[in-house]
Amino acid sequence: MAVASVSSAVISRNLIYGITGSGTGTGGSSPQLYGIYVSGGSATYVNNMIALGLNVTGEHRLYGIQDASTGTNNYYYNSISVVGTQSGSNNTYAFNRSSTATVTFRNNIFSNTRSSGTGYHVALANTNAAATGWSASASNYNLAYNNTSANAFQWLGTAAANNRDLAGWQAAQGATTPGSGGDANSKYGNPQFTSSSSNLHINTSSGTLSVASNAGTFVTGFTTDYDNDTRNGSTPDIGADEFTYPTPGAFTLSSPANNATGQNRTGTLSWSASTNAFSYDVYLDQNNPPTTLVSNVPSGTSYNYSGLLSGKNYYWKVVAKGGEANTNASNAPFKFSTYTTPQTFSLVSPASNATVTLTGNLVWSASSDTNGITKAGKKIGVSPLDGNLKNAGFTYTVYVDVNNPPTTVLAS
């Protein structure tokens, strides 16, 4: 699309993709492909989806949008993606201003994941040699992405020295013009397009949260998206697509079963998977319902706990979290209790049927009590937290005599 000689126009809801070029030139003579080429006039570009590069090889010069005008242009809520494989030394751009046009950018996605070649595949650039028309507040609340974050942006030129990562791009302008000085609230990351080559709606079922989610700022006068869906009035999504993640599906707690008894102080909580869940918040304590968040589980459906007290009732629940604020809790919390008796152990020495001297040592393996304190020999090792067990008389009682089984207490 070529734009020239317009005044206060609004150019919106265009889907531009699948453009190819058959030229075979190289370097400065190679074919040029544009999603939108702005050569003159003043306009507002909003809610456009532009995807370039599919099935385009060679040294083509690709520009999602190229602003070569001297007018005043606003760019709001556009989604631009450049893909494919390059050869040669030409740079490619999701957006490039090569002129002194006065520009404003809000809530745009600039993605350039084209690869190979010796040029740079840039998300957002001002390759004009001067910053004229591009104020420090011109650009903000945008999302940039490419394969090499160090050259996601270019400022005041097209060479390696002009490459910037997000931090460098945000750096205040100065004598050495380190960056644009803007985009304080902009982000760098994968937008999670449904198809970066043709469908620039956000994939809300990928299991990965888009960086664009609720990361924009409201722009007066533009209350709907590419599909005419209503925008969030305070924190809209960045890009042409205003999207909503589905609510996580129902799921159930599995283990320990509700009202289970005799559970170890160390163990595993498990539950079934919830569709559309991005993560799970796990709550565990002695309250009903539990209020202590012990973990956020980003993947999987289990949580390993430890350090519980003996002889206590515990309650646990899980909350499935969706892509945004939507959640779905499990059913009523499950309850389980920890065990209250020492655990099994074995006799070690002397071995059964051994012949021994009249003096010696009896040795057995340690038993773990319900607070996890191991005991060896004739003494109980008790931590300060274990006073209740000590007071309750948890000890080793040693029986020795000629009877089978022995009945005489030797020590306790």
Rosetta blueprint (number, residue, H / E / L):
1 M L
2 A E
3 V E
4 A L
5 S L
6 V L
7 S E
8 S E
9 A E
10 V E
11 I E
12 S E
13 R L
14 N L
15 L E
16 I E
17 Y E
18 G L
19 I L
20 T L
21 G L
22 S L
23 G L
24 T L
25 G L
26 T L
27 G H
28 G H
29 S H
30 S L
31 P L
32 Q E
33 L E
34 Y E
35 G E
36 I E
37 Y E
38 V E
39 S L
40 G L
41 G L
42 S E
43 A E
44 T E
45 Y E
46 V E
47 N L
48 N L
49 M E
50 I E
51 A E
52 L E
53 G L
54 L L
55 N L
56 V L
57 T L
58 G L
59 E L
60 H L
61 R E
62 L E
63 Y E
64 G E
65 I E
66 Q E
67 D E
68 A L
69 S L
70 T L
71 G L
72 T E
73 N E
74 N E
75 Y E
76 Y E
77 Y L
78 N L
79 S E
80 I E
81 S E
82 V E
83 V L
84 G L
85 T E
86 Q L
87 S L
88 G L
89 S L
90 N L
91 N L
92 T E
93 Y E
94 A E
95 F E
96 N E
97 R E
98 S L
99 S L
100 T L
101 A L
102 T E
103 V E
104 T E
105 F E
106 R E
107 N L
108 N L
109 I E
110 F E
111 S E
112 N E
113 T L
114 R L
115 S E
116 S L
117 G L
118 T L
119 G L
120 Y L
121 H E
122 V E
123 A E
124 L E
125 A E
126 N E
127 T L
128 N L
129 A L
130 A L
131 A L
132 T L
133 G L
134 W L
135 S L
136 A L
137 S L
138 A L
139 S E
140 N E
141 Y L
142 N L
143 L E
144 A E
145 Y E
146 N E
147 N L
148 T L
149 S H
150 A H
151 N H
152 A L
153 F E
154 Q E
155 W E
156 L L
157 G L
158 T L
159 A L
160 A H
161 A H
162 N H
163 N E
164 R E
165 D L
166 L H
167 A H
168 G H
169 W H
170 Q H
171 A L
172 A L
173 Q L
174 G L
175 A L
176 T L
177 T L
178 P L
179 G L
180 S L
181 G L
182 G L
183 D L
184 A L
185 N L
186 S L
187 K E
188 Y E
189 G L
190 N L
191 P L
192 Q L
193 F E
194 T E
195 S E
196 S L
197 S L
198 S L
199 N E
200 L E
201 H E
202 I E
203 N L
204 T L
205 S L
206 S L
207 G L
208 T L
209 L L
210 S L
211 V L
212 A L
213 S L
214 N L
215 A L
216 G L
217 T L
218 F L
219 V L
220 T L
221 G L
222 F L
223 T L
224 T E
225 D L
226 Y L
227 D L
228 N L
229 D L
230 T E
231 R L
232 N L
233 G L
234 S L
235 T L
236 P L
237 D L
238 I L
239 G L
240 A L
241 D L
242 E L
243 F L
244 T L
245 Y L
246 P L
247 T L
248 P L
249 G L
250 A L
251 F L
252 T L
253 L E
254 S E
255 S E
256 P L
257 A L
258 N L
259 N L
260 A E
261 T E
262 G E
263 Q E
264 N L
265 R L
266 T L
267 G E
268 T E
269 L E
270 S E
271 W E
272 S L
273 A L
274 S L
275 T L
276 N L
277 A L
278 F L
279 S E
280 Y E
281 D E
282 V E
283 Y E
284 L E
285 D E
286 Q L
287 N L
288 N L
289 P L
290 P L
291 T L
292 T L
293 L E
294 V E
295 S E
296 N E
297 V E
298 P L
299 S L
300 G L
301 T L
302 S E
303 Y E
304 N E
305 Y E
306 S L
307 G L
308 L L
309 L L
310 S L
311 G L
312 K L
313 N E
314 Y E
315 Y E
316 W E
317 K E
318 V E
319 V E
320 A E
321 K E
322 G L
323 G L
324 E L
325 A L
326 N L
327 T E
328 N E
329 A E
330 S L
331 N L
332 A L
333 P L
334 F E
335 K E
336 F E
337 S E
338 T E
339 Y L
340 T L
341 T L
342 P L
343 Q L
344 T L
345 F L
346 S L
347 L E
348 V E
349 S E
350 P L
351 A L
352 S L
353 N L
354 A L
355 T L
356 V L
357 T L
358 L L
359 T L
360 G L
361 N L
362 L L
363 V E
364 W E
365 S L
366 A L
367 S E
368 S E
369 D L
370 T L
371 N L
372 G L
373 I L
374 T E
375 K E
376 A E
377 G L
378 K L
379 K E
380 I L
381 G L
382 V L
383 S L
384 P H
385 L H
386 D H
387 G H
388 N H
389 L H
390 K H
391 N H
392 A L
393 G L
394 F L
395 T L
396 Y L
397 T L
398 V E
399 Y E
400 V L
401 D L
402 V L
403 N L
404 N L
405 P L
406 P L
407 T L
408 T L
409 V E
410 L E
411 A E
412 S L
